[in-house]
Amino acid sequence: MFEFYDSGYVLARLIFERLLGLVYLIAFLSTSAQFRALCGERGLLPAPRYLRAAGFRRAPSLFHLHYSDRMATALAALGVVLSGAVVLGVVDMVPLPVAMAIWAALWVLYLSFVNAGQAFYGFVWEMLLLEAGFLAIFLGNADTAPPIAAVFLLRWVLVRLEVGAGLIKIRNDPAWRDRTALYYHHQTQPIPNRFSWYFHHLPKPIHRLEVLGNHVAQLIVPFGLLCPQPIASVSAGIIIVTQLWLVVSGNFAWLNLLTIALATLALDGRFLAALVPIEPTPAPDGPLWFTIMVSILTVAMVVLSWAPVRNMASRNQVMNAAFNRLYLGNTYGLFGHITRTRLELVIEGTDDQPGPGATWKAYEFKAKPGTLTRRPRQVAPYHLRLDWLMWFAAMSPPYTEAWLLTMVVKLLQGDTALLRLLARSPFPERPPTYVRILLYVYRFTTRDERRRTRAWWTRRCVVEYLPPATLRATPDTDRSAPAPDTAEPEVPRPADQPSRNAE
C-alpha cells in the first residue's frame, strides 16, 4: 500500500532545510550588500525603471507596490532574519502553518529581488534556489512526517539540473565529447579559486578522466535518485562527491551547496543516522488540508515538468530557461560552450591627458583576475555579481553592455556605493578625469613562470575596448562635484575601431 508520508526522511529533511536556509542566508546577505549599487534607484540597472516597463505580469515583485533603496534594504534584512531563523531550527519549533508561512515569505522576498535584478540576477543558481525554495514550503516540519511526493519533487529538480547540464555539454561543444574541455575550463571559468591554478596544471589524462567522470555523474547517476534504496543513496553520494570536487576547483556561488542539499533528500535515513549524531523524533502523518495541498502541488509540478523534459529531449535544447515568472519547472544547464581563451576587461583611470605619457591606474575587483601576482580567491558560496558580469562583458561586443557604460560614468563620479563593490580604487581622494577599458587575454603562468615571477597570471593586451572617456562639462558642473546620474561619458570614437576577436 502506498504511504503518503515517510518518517525515514525526517533526518534528511532536517539537513536539507538547514542547508537551504543557509543558502537563503547567503543570498540575502549578498543582496543586502550589492543590490543598491547594482539595481537601486541610482544603480547600474535601476530596478524602478525596469519594473515600470515590465509590469507585474512579466516581473512579479513586491517592488511593484513601491520601490526605494530603503525598502530594498529592509526586505533584504527581513530575508536575512528569516533565513537565519531557519538555520537555527525555528521552523521545527512553530506550528506547521507558521513554518510554511516562513518558507513562503522567503520565496516571495527572493522572487521579488530576482524579478527586479535583471542581468545581475540572471544566474542558474537564482532559478534553482527559487524552485527548491518553493517546494520546501510543502516539505513539512517536526509536526508531520515528510510527504514522499514533496521529497521526490525535490529529487526531480536535481535530476533536471544534472541531466540538463550533461546533455547541453554533449550536444553543444566537441570539447566535451572528445574529453578535452578541462584542458581549458579551470583557467577560463568565470572566477577561478585559490586551487584552480593547480587543477589547470594536472596531467591531461587526469583532465580527460575528470570529463568522463562528469558525464557519468550527470547523464547516468541522476536517474538513480528516482530508484529505491540503496540505489538512491549511492547516486546521491556520487553527486555529493562530484560537487565537493567542484567546490575545491572553482567558484560557482551557492550552486554546489544547494545541489548537495538536494542530494541529501535521497540519502537513506539509517545511513544518515550513522553519520549524524542526531536522534530524530518520529513524526505523525500530516493533517488532511496539508495532504490535499501537497497533492495539488504534485499534479501542478508534473504538468509544469512537460516543458523542461521536452526541452531536454530537443536537439535545440536551451540552457537555463524559466518557462514562467515564478521559476517553477525550469530547465537547467551549465557550460554548454567551453571558452578556450580567457578574456578580461581591465578598467583604468588617470588624471592626465590621454596620450603616450599618461599614467593609468587600474581598479581592482574583489575576485576577478586583475593584478598578475594576486592569487585567485575562494569566494563561493558567496556571490559577487559584478565580477561575474565582467566575465560575460569581456566576451560581448563593445558598447553593448549598457550597465558597463553606466559603470564608467559612476567611476568618473566617484560613486561610493559602486566603489564598495570593488576591492580597491586607485583614486581614494577624488575620481579620475578619464576612464578607459582595455581588453586582455589572460592565462595561468606555467610552473617555470610561477617560480621565476611569483605571478599567477600572465597577459597580453588585445585592444582598447573603450577609449578614454570623461564627463561632459556643463555650465553648472565642474570636476570638484559629481555630475548627475544622467551624465554620459564623452567617448572619442576612432574611425576604425579595432576588432575584439582575441583568438
N, C-alpha and C positions, 0 to 999 in steps of 0.2 A: 504493500500500500504506500502511495506517495505521501511523504511527510512534508508539510509546508515549511516547518521550522526545524532547525538542526542545532542543538546545543553544542555539537562538536566544533562549531566555528566561533564560539564565544571568545576564545583567546586570540584567534586570528583577527576577529573584528576589532578587539581592543587594540592590537598592534596597528592594524590598518588605520583606525580612526586617529590614533595618536600621531602617526606619521603624516596622515592627511592634514591634521591640524597644524603640524609643523610646517608643511608646505604652504598652507594658507598664511601662516605667520610670516614666513619669509617673503611671500608675495606681497602682503600688505606693508611690510617694512620697506621693501623695495619701492612700492608705490608711494608711500609716505615721503621717502627721500627724493624721489625723482619726478613724480607726476607734475608738480607745479612748473618745473623748468621745461619739461618736455611738452606738456599738453595743457598747461594752465592758461589763464587769461592772457598772459604775455609769453606763452610758451612757444616752442618751435613749430608745433602743430596745434593751435589753440582749439581746445575741446568745444567751447561755446559756439564758435563759428561753424564747426563741423556738425554739431548736433542740430543746429538750426537748419542746415542744408539737408541733413539726412532724414530728420523726422523720427518719431518714436518707433514706427513700424520697422524701419530699416535698422535702427540702432537703439533698441530698448535700453533705457538707463534712467536711474533716479535723477540724473542731472538734467533731464528734460523739465523737471519741476522747477529747478533753479540751479544755476552754476555759479560758484565763486570759489576762489582758491581756498578760502577759509572753510567752506563746506566740504571741498575735496579732502582737505587735511583732517577734518572731523570724521568723515566717513572712513578714511584710511585708518585713523586711530581707533575707531569702533571695530574695524576688522581686526586690528592687532589685539584688542582686548578679547574679542570673541574667540579668535583662533588660539590665543594663549589659554583661555579657559578650556578649550577642547584638549589641548596638550596636557593640561593639569587634571583632566578627567572629569570636569564638571558635567559633561553630557551624561555621565553614568550616575550622577548624584541627583538628577532632577527627573520629574515625570517625563514619560515618553513624548507627549505633545510639546513640552518645552524644549527637549533635546532636538526634536525635528525643527522647531522654530529657529534654534541657534544655527543648525546646518543650513536652513533655508535663507536666513539672514546673511550668512557668509557668502552663499552663492549669489544672491541678489546684489550684494555690495560689490563683489568682484566682477560680476557681469556688467555692472554699471561702469566700472573703470575700463574694462576691455572694450566695450562698445563705444567708449569716448576716446580711447587711446590711439586709434588709427594704426599707423605703421609701427609705432613703438610698442603696441600690444598685439602684434600680428604673428606671434610665435606659436609653435606647435604645443609647447607646454602650457600656454594660456588656455587653449582649447581643451587639452587633456584635463587640466585642473577643473574647468567648469563642468565637463561631462562627469568626471568622477565625483566632484563635489555635489552635483545634483542627485546622483544615485545614492550617495551617502545619506541623504535625508531619509531614505526608506530602509536603512540597514538596521534600525532599532538601537536600543541602548540596554542597560542592565535590566530593565523591566521586561524584556522579551528576548527570546532566543532569536538568532539571526534568521531572517527569511531566506531560504535557499535560493529563491528566484533572484533576490537582490544580489546575493553573493555571485551567482552565475552571470548576472548582467555586468557586474564589475570585472569579472574574468573576461567576458566577451569584449569589453573595452580594451583589455590588454591584448587579446588575440588580434583585434583590428589594428592596434598600434604596431605590433611586431610584424604581422604578416604584410600589412600595408607598406611598412618600411622595407621589408625584404623584397617585395615584388617591384617596387619603384626602382630599387638598385639594379636588379637583374635586367629590367626592361630598358632602362634609360642610359646606362653607361657601360661600355665594354670593359672598363677597368674593374668593375665588379665581377664580370663574367670570366675574365682571364686572371682574376685574383691579384691584380697589381694596384688596386685602389689605395692600399695603405702604404705604397711607396711614396704617396703624396700627402695623404689625409692628415697625419699627425702634424705636418708642417703648415698645411693650408687651411685647417679648421678655423672657424671664426675667432676663437680666443684660446690659443694653446695654454696649457697649465705648466706647472713647475717641472713635470716629468715628461712633457711632450718631446723635448729635445732628445731625451734618451730613447723614447719609443721610436722616434723617427730613425734613429741610428741602429735599430735592431737589424739583424741579418734579414735579407729579402725572403729566404724560406720561411722565417717566422711571420713576416708580413702576410705571405700567402696563406699560412696556416690560420692567422687571425681572420682573414676574409672568409675562409672556409668555415671556421667556427661561427662567424656572423651569420652566414647563410643557413647553417643548421639551426642556430638559435632563433632565427626569425621566420624561417619558412617551414620548419618541421616541428620543432619543440612546442610552439604555442598551441597547437591542436590538442596536445596532451592535457592542457589546462581544463578542457571540457570533458575529460575522461574520469572514471572512478579512481579512487586511491588504490595503490600508491603512485599511479602514473601521474596524477595531477601534481603531487608533491615533488616528484622527480623533475617534472617540467618546470615547475616554479623555481626549484633550486638552481637549475641550469640558467634560467633567465636572471636570477639574482646574482649569480657569479659573473655572468656576462656584463650586467650593469655595473658591478663593482669594478670590473676591468675598465669600463668606460669612465668611471669616476676618477680612476687613477691617471688615465691618459688624456683627459680633456675637460673643458668647462662647458657644460650644457645646462646651465641654470638648475632648476629642480626637476628636470625631465627624468634623470636616473633615479632620484629619490622617490618620485611619485610612481615610477614603474616598479620599483622594489616594493612599495606599499601595496600596489595592486596584486603583485605576485604572492604576497603573504596570505591573501584570501584563498589561495589554492593549497596551502600547506595543511597537512593533517594535524588535527588538534593534539593527538598523542605525541607526534613528533615535536610540535612547538612546546608542549608541556615539559619535555625532556630538556629543552634548550633554555626556556624562560622560567625563572623561579617564581612563577605566579600561579596560584591555585584559583582558577576561575569558578565563580559560583554558578551552578546550573540555573538557567533562566527558563521561565514558563513560555508557552506559546503566546503570541500577541493577541490583542483584542480583535474583535470582528472588524471594526472600522479600519484598523491597520492592515489586516489581511486583504480587505477589499481594495485599499489604496495601492498596496504592493501588486496586486493582481492587475489593476488598471495600468500601473506603470509598466509591468511586464509586457502587456499587449501593445502598449504605445511604443516601447523600445523595439519590439520585434518589427513593427511597421516601419519605424524610423531606420532600422538597420538595412532595409532594402537598398537605399541609395548608396551607402558605403560599400556594400557587398557587390552591387552592380559596378561600381567604380573600380574596385579591386580586380574584378573579372575582365575589365575592359583593357584592350591594348592601348587605349588613350588615357590610361589612369592618370588622374591628377593627384597632387601631393598636398596634404594638409588643407583640406577644404571643409567648411561648415555648411551644411545644407539648410540651416535655419539660424536665425539670430539668437537662439537660446543655446546654441552649441551642444545639441544633443544628437547623437548618431553621426559623429564626424568621421571623416576619412583621414588617415594619418600616413606619414611617410617622411623619411629623413635622408638627405644627401643622395638624392636621385642622380645628381651630377657631381663628380669629384673635381674640384679645382686643382689643376696641375701647377699653376703658378700663383704665388701669394702676392696680391696687390695690396698696398697700404697707402692711405691718404695721410700726409703729414701737413699739419696746419702750422703756419709760421706767421709771426708778426714783426714789424720793425717801426721805428720812429724816423728812419732815414728815408730819403727819396729813393724809390726803386731804381736799381741800376747795379752795375758791377761792384761798386764799392759799398753797397748796403749790407748792414749786419742783420741777419734774420735769426730770430729765436723761436724755437719750436714749443708748442703746447704739448704737455704730456697727459695722456689719458690714463685712467686707473688700471686698465688691464690690457688693452690692445697694444701690439708691438709699436715701439717708438724708439727710445734710446737703445742702441745696439747692445750695451753692456748690462741692461736691466733684465734680470731673469724673469721669464713668464710667471704670472701669479696664479695661485689657486683661488678662485672667487666663487665657484659653484658650491652650494646650491643657490647662492645669491645671484641676482640677475642684473647685469649692467647693460641697460637697454641702449644707451647711446653708443657704447663701444661696439655692440653687435651691429647696429645700423651703419656704423662707419665701415664695417667689413663689406656690407652689401653695397654701400655707396661707391666703394672703390671699384666695383665691377659694373657700375652703371654709367651711361653716357654723361658727359659734362653738362652741368646746368639743369639736369632733370630732377634732382633731389631738392624739392622746394624747401624742405626743412634745413638743408645744408647751407643754402644761401642766407636763410634767416639766422642760422648759427653764426655765420660770418658777421652779419650786422651786429649781433649781440656781443660778439667778441670785440668788435670795434667800439661798442658802447660800454664795455666792461660790466656786462650783466652779471650780478653776483649770484643769482640762482643758477645760471648756466655754469659759472666757474666752479661751483661746488660739485658739479658732476665730473670735473677733471681732477687729475692727480696734482697738477702743478701748472700755474700760469707764469710765464717768464716776465710778465708785466704786473707786479704786485701793487704798484703805486697808482698807475693810471693806464688806460687801454692804449694799445699801439695806434699809430696813424694809418698803417697799412696792414692788411692781412692777405696772405696768399695760401694756396693749397698745392702741394706737389704730389705727384703720383710716383711711388717707388715700387720696385719688385724687391721683396724681402725673401731671404731663405735662411734656414738654420746654418750656422757655421759647421764646418767639418770638425772632426776631433782635433786635427792638427791646428786649424784656425783657432779653435777654442783654447788650446794650450798656449798659443802664441799671443793672442789678443785678449783673452778672458771675456770675449764677447759671445753672446748667444745668437746674434743675428749678423748678417751682412746684407748690404742693399746696394741698389743702383737706381738712380733717378731715371724715370722713363719720359715724363712730360710734365709741363706746368698745367695742372688740372684746372686751376682757377688763377688767372693773372692777379697781380696786386690790386686789391680793392680798398677803397676808403669811403667814408661817409660823405655824401654830397654836402657841401657848405650851403647854409641858408642864411638870410639876414638875421634870423632870430637865434641861431645856434653858433657855437664855437667849439673848439676842441676841449675846452675846460668843462663842458657839460654834455651829458649823454644826449644823443639825438632821440627823438621819439621812436616808439616801436614800429612805426610805419615807415621808417627810413629804409632806403635801399642802398646797397653798396654800389659805388661808382666803379665799374669794372671795365678797364680798357680791353676791347676785343680785337685781337690781332686778325688781320685779313685772312691768314691761313692758319687756322688752329691745328696744332699737331695731333696726330692720331693717338688714341689711348690704347691701342692694341699692343699689349706688352709681350705677346707670345710670338 
